[in-house]
């Protein structure tokens, strides 16, 4: 059986752990949103400390241009150009643990009249807030966009401040139900976490 810890809805103080990518061994700082105990192990739902952003390429000269999400390894090839443009906002995009991370705080003006767009992802529709538009050439541009709902990842909390992301095969029906119950208690509604 699973048990939601008494203070599991909201931890009294922010607990930050290092979420380790098993492929690269690289870590990503993540905040524990809630904890549950299941079969004598501690699990948590984590959100990244630094915002994860999507980098979308498009053709600025074509109003009907398709938006293409860039993979982190593709972004590395244009990082110097994009970050050169973002430097005036004291922001940059870096790749950590196979995710594009926004470093720095965008100016308040970015949020004054925000433009959003809906994109289709593997997990369904997602709303993105466009933070920056960077044009390289007449037909080459990039959008730096922030998901309006940050990703929430299930992970096992390990000793010495580390956590290990769980794959679908790591989450049996009982553990999945325990996560969903905890999310309902935290949010007061049935919301999904990224598996």
PyMOL commands that set and color helices and strands:
alter all, ss='L'
color gray80, all
select helices_A, chain A and resi 72-89+108-111+168-170+173-187
alter helices_A, ss='H'
color red, helices_A
select strands_A, chain A and resi 2-4+15-20+27-38+41-48+53-58+68-69+92-96+99-103+115-121+124-137+140-147+153-157+162-165
alter strands_A, ss='S'
color yellow, strands_A
deselect
rebuild
show_as cartoon
